[in-house]
Amino acid sequence: MPIATEKFITTHRDRVRRANEYRAKSPEPISIFDREAIVEFYLLEDVVRLYQFRLAREEAKVVNTRAGRMARERNIAKYKAIIDIFMSTVEIAWGEIDAGNYKIVWSNIPEHALMVAANSIKYLPQLRDIAVKMIKGISAEMLEAQALEKGFEEDLDDVEAHEANYRRYYNMPDGTKVEAPSAEKIQELIDKLNEVIPDNDNTVKYKSKLS
């Protein structure tokens, strides 16, 4: 499969331009300082697209030896784990941006280090470490909110049952929302990532929501 000519990791200048466009359309004011959360959010999306391409290329690779098949399967597992954890980070970061919690996003995404680690497969262990720190940092506030919400769940059971009956009776939409990943799901993603990308990684190097 040919090497892509598209640059998946866009430049900081390009992401700033896109963030300014989003900022101009936003019904709520976003400071220049908080704009960085959007700039870095676009970088997360870039990483997802890059690894989706790398995954597709690996899955399409023709191998004829047992060693080749084993290497291919290892790489597929690594790329899928990277995509999963970055997709979850994108979802959590978008939730925080949507809620106006810009600082928790821009303070937990190391833009330069992430760009360097994402651009070369030889830096997969470093990308793994960045991903783990990011999802822990960005999800901290969300997980605290989930814990508080869980404490009220028992009291809300009767209210939710009544609302469900009301919606059913009047044929109303059920109001289902996409749930943010739980602490257990986040830990599962981290464990999988650590399992498939160990420190002694020997991967061969190959030569949007806000829109």
Solvent accessible surface area in square Angstrom, and as a share of the most:
residue,aa,sasa,rsa
1,M,142,0.64
2,P,111,0.70
3,I,93,0.47
4,A,36,0.28
5,T,139,0.81
6,E,106,0.48
7,K,165,0.70
8,F,31,0.13
9,I,16,0.08
10,T,31,0.18
11,T,82,0.48
12,H,79,0.35
13,R,206,0.75
14,D,37,0.19
15,R,0,0.00
16,V,26,0.15
17,R,120,0.44
18,R,45,0.16
19,A,0,0.00
20,N,55,0.28
21,E,84,0.38
22,Y,50,0.19
23,R,75,0.27
24,A,89,0.69
25,K,167,0.71
26,S,24,0.16
27,P,137,0.86
28,E,116,0.52
29,P,133,0.84
30,I,10,0.05
31,S,55,0.36
32,I,99,0.50
33,F,139,0.58
34,D,35,0.18
35,R,41,0.15
36,E,45,0.20
37,A,0,0.00
38,I,0,0.00
39,V,0,0.00
40,E,9,0.04
41,F,0,0.00
42,Y,4,0.01
43,L,0,0.00
44,L,0,0.00
45,E,15,0.07
46,D,0,0.00
47,V,0,0.00
48,V,9,0.05
49,R,81,0.30
50,L,13,0.06
51,Y,0,0.00
52,Q,83,0.37
53,F,39,0.16
54,R,21,0.08
55,L,26,0.13
56,A,49,0.38
57,R,25,0.09
58,E,2,0.01
59,E,74,0.33
60,A,58,0.45
61,K,65,0.28
62,V,126,0.73
63,V,36,0.21
64,N,130,0.67
65,T,81,0.47
66,R,181,0.66
67,A,75,0.58
68,G,21,0.20
69,R,120,0.44
70,M,97,0.43
71,A,34,0.26
72,R,51,0.19
73,E,92,0.41
74,R,127,0.46
75,N,9,0.05
76,I,17,0.09
77,A,32,0.25
78,K,14,0.06
79,Y,2,0.01
80,K,96,0.41
81,A,6,0.05
82,I,0,0.00
83,I,18,0.09
84,D,70,0.36
85,I,0,0.00
86,F,1,0.00
87,M,76,0.34
88,S,12,0.08
89,T,1,0.01
90,V,6,0.04
91,E,70,0.32
92,I,6,0.03
93,A,0,0.00
94,W,66,0.23
95,G,38,0.36
96,E,12,0.05
97,I,5,0.02
98,D,98,0.51
99,A,73,0.56
100,G,35,0.33
101,N,54,0.27
102,Y,27,0.10
103,K,135,0.57
104,I,27,0.13
105,V,0,0.00
106,W,51,0.18
107,S,62,0.40
108,N,41,0.21
109,I,7,0.03
110,P,57,0.36
111,E,28,0.12
112,H,139,0.62
113,A,47,0.36
114,L,0,0.00
115,M,44,0.19
116,V,68,0.39
117,A,4,0.03
118,A,0,0.00
119,N,85,0.44
120,S,14,0.09
121,I,2,0.01
122,K,109,0.46
123,Y,71,0.27
124,L,0,0.00
125,P,19,0.12
126,Q,89,0.39
127,L,0,0.00
128,R,20,0.07
129,D,61,0.31
130,I,23,0.12
131,A,0,0.00
132,V,20,0.12
133,K,149,0.63
134,M,1,0.00
135,I,0,0.00
136,K,110,0.46
137,G,20,0.19
138,I,0,0.00
139,S,1,0.00
140,A,56,0.43
141,E,79,0.36
142,M,25,0.11
143,L,44,0.22
144,E,111,0.50
145,A,57,0.44
146,Q,52,0.23
147,A,67,0.52
148,L,115,0.57
149,E,104,0.47
150,K,142,0.60
151,G,61,0.58
152,F,121,0.50
153,E,86,0.39
154,E,147,0.66
155,D,110,0.57
156,L,72,0.36
157,D,80,0.42
158,D,117,0.61
159,V,89,0.51
160,E,99,0.45
161,A,55,0.43
162,H,128,0.57
163,E,76,0.34
164,A,43,0.34
165,N,78,0.40
166,Y,107,0.41
167,R,58,0.21
168,R,167,0.61
169,Y,173,0.66
170,Y,124,0.47
171,N,140,0.72
172,M,82,0.37
173,P,107,0.67
174,D,106,0.55
175,G,46,0.45
176,T,111,0.65
177,K,158,0.67
178,V,142,0.82
179,E,138,0.62
180,A,43,0.33
181,P,15,0.10
182,S,43,0.28
183,A,49,0.38
184,E,128,0.58
185,K,85,0.36
186,I,7,0.04
187,Q,87,0.39
188,E,102,0.46
189,L,15,0.08
190,I,7,0.03
191,D,77,0.40
192,K,93,0.40
193,L,0,0.00
194,N,72,0.37
195,E,125,0.56
196,V,22,0.12
197,I,0,0.00
198,P,56,0.35
199,D,115,0.60
200,N,113,0.58
201,D,27,0.14
202,N,134,0.69
203,T,18,0.10
204,V,94,0.54
205,K,119,0.50
206,Y,59,0.22
207,K,202,0.86
208,S,69,0.44
209,K,96,0.41
210,L,7,0.03
211,S,115,0.75
